[in-house]
């Protein structure tokens, strides 16, 4: 797992995540984390309630103390991610180490950040392509990177 190797190399505080079959849905035999499960996990882990600043279904997860965003969850047409389809998909934007972004964007499910700084943010499609454990690790990293 690339993210686990990054955490070891950088001595990051990202901890291993226990696999809990109750916190993920399964689609086509694949474990996946959907929008609702992500928001519930963030509330349980950080006490974060989603903020809906645009009065639509797109929401922001932010630190309570400094109000900085550590994640953005939005619905997008997959064409906006450079895909050929026309589905509306849930996408997660997280802040990430630029050294890790380059490697992740070569893998399925990861994209240059939509509507954010592409050097420091990453978009992840929430369709089961990226494992729930990797999603959680990247949200944890984003949370750490936006604390100050």
C-alpha positions as CSV (number, residue, x, y, z in Angstrom):
1,X,0.0,0.0,0.0
2,X,1.6,3.3,-1.2
3,X,0.0,5.4,1.6
4,X,1.3,3.0,4.3
5,X,4.8,3.2,2.9
6,X,4.6,7.0,2.8
7,X,3.5,7.0,6.5
8,X,6.5,4.8,7.5
9,X,9.0,6.8,5.4
10,X,7.9,10.2,6.7
11,X,7.3,8.9,10.3
12,X,3.7,10.3,9.9
13,X,1.2,9.8,12.7
14,X,-1.1,7.9,10.3
15,X,-2.1,4.8,12.2
16,X,-3.1,1.5,10.8
17,X,-6.9,1.3,10.4
18,X,-8.8,-1.8,11.6
19,X,-10.9,-3.3,8.9
20,X,-14.5,-3.2,10.1
21,X,-17.0,-4.7,7.7
22,X,-19.8,-2.8,9.3
23,X,-18.5,0.6,8.2
24,X,-18.5,0.1,4.5
25,X,-21.0,-0.8,1.7
26,X,-20.3,-3.4,-0.9
27,X,-21.0,-2.9,-4.5
28,X,-20.2,-5.5,-7.2
29,X,-18.2,-7.5,-4.6
30,X,-16.0,-4.5,-3.8
31,X,-15.8,-2.8,-0.5
32,X,-16.4,0.9,-0.8
33,X,-16.8,3.9,1.3
34,X,-19.7,6.2,0.2
35,X,-20.4,9.8,1.1
36,X,-22.6,9.0,4.1
37,X,-20.1,6.6,5.6
38,X,-17.3,9.0,5.1
39,X,-19.2,11.8,6.9
40,X,-20.1,9.5,9.7
41,X,-16.5,8.3,10.1
42,X,-15.3,12.0,10.2
43,X,-17.9,12.8,12.9
44,X,-16.8,9.8,14.9
45,X,-13.1,10.4,14.4
46,X,-12.9,14.2,14.6
47,X,-16.3,15.3,15.9
48,X,-16.8,17.2,12.6
49,X,-20.2,18.0,11.3
50,X,-20.4,18.7,7.6
51,X,-20.8,22.3,6.6
52,X,-22.9,23.1,3.6
53,X,-21.7,26.6,2.6
54,X,-23.4,26.6,-0.9
55,X,-26.8,25.3,0.3
56,X,-26.6,22.3,-1.9
57,X,-25.4,18.7,-1.4
58,X,-21.7,19.7,-1.6
59,X,-20.1,19.9,1.9
60,X,-16.9,20.8,3.6
61,X,-15.2,19.2,6.6
62,X,-13.3,21.7,8.6
63,X,-11.4,22.1,11.8
64,X,-13.5,23.6,14.6
65,X,-10.6,25.8,15.9
66,X,-9.3,27.4,12.8
67,X,-12.2,26.8,10.3
68,X,-9.7,25.5,7.7
69,X,-11.0,22.8,5.3
70,X,-9.5,19.4,5.5
71,X,-11.9,17.8,3.1
72,X,-14.5,18.7,0.5
73,X,-17.2,16.2,-0.6
74,X,-19.0,17.0,-3.8
75,X,-21.1,15.6,-6.6
76,X,-19.6,16.1,-10.1
77,X,-20.1,14.9,-13.6
78,X,-17.1,12.6,-14.2
79,X,-16.2,14.5,-17.3
80,X,-14.9,17.3,-15.0
81,X,-12.3,14.8,-13.8
82,X,-11.3,14.1,-17.4
83,X,-13.3,10.9,-17.6
84,X,-15.3,9.9,-20.7
85,X,-18.5,8.9,-19.0
86,X,-21.4,11.0,-18.1
87,X,-22.2,9.8,-14.6
88,X,-22.7,12.0,-11.6
89,X,-20.2,10.8,-9.0
90,X,-19.2,11.6,-5.4
91,X,-15.7,13.0,-5.2
92,X,-13.6,13.8,-2.1
93,X,-10.9,16.5,-2.2
94,X,-8.1,16.2,0.4
95,X,-5.0,18.1,1.1
96,X,-1.9,16.0,0.5
97,X,1.9,16.0,0.5
98,X,3.0,17.0,-3.1
99,X,5.5,14.0,-3.1
100,X,2.6,11.6,-2.6
101,X,0.2,13.3,-5.0
102,X,2.3,12.5,-8.1
103,X,2.4,8.8,-7.2
104,X,-1.3,8.6,-6.3
105,X,-2.4,10.3,-9.5
106,X,-0.9,7.5,-11.6
107,X,-3.4,5.0,-9.9
108,X,-7.1,4.5,-10.7
109,X,-9.5,6.6,-8.7
110,X,-7.1,9.5,-8.0
111,X,-7.3,12.8,-10.0
112,X,-5.8,16.3,-10.0
113,X,-7.9,18.2,-7.5
114,X,-11.1,19.6,-8.9
115,X,-11.3,23.4,-8.3
116,X,-8.4,23.4,-5.9
117,X,-4.6,23.8,-5.9
118,X,-3.5,20.7,-7.9
119,X,-0.1,20.8,-6.3
120,X,-1.4,20.4,-2.8
121,X,-4.9,18.9,-3.1
122,X,-6.1,15.6,-4.6
123,X,-9.5,14.4,-5.8
124,X,-10.6,10.8,-5.0
125,X,-13.7,9.3,-6.7
126,X,-15.9,7.5,-4.1
127,X,-17.0,4.6,-6.3
128,X,-15.1,1.8,-4.8
129,X,-12.0,2.2,-6.9
130,X,-10.0,3.5,-3.9
131,X,-10.1,1.4,-0.7
132,X,-11.8,2.7,2.4
133,X,-8.6,2.3,4.3
134,X,-6.7,4.5,1.8
135,X,-9.5,7.1,1.9
136,X,-9.3,7.2,5.7
137,X,-5.5,7.5,5.6
138,X,-5.7,10.4,3.2
139,X,-8.3,12.2,5.3
140,X,-6.1,11.7,8.3
141,X,-3.2,13.2,6.5
142,X,-5.2,16.1,5.2
143,X,-6.5,16.7,8.8
144,X,-2.9,16.9,10.0
145,X,-1.7,19.1,7.2
146,X,-4.5,21.7,7.8
147,X,-4.2,21.9,11.6
148,X,-2.2,25.2,11.7
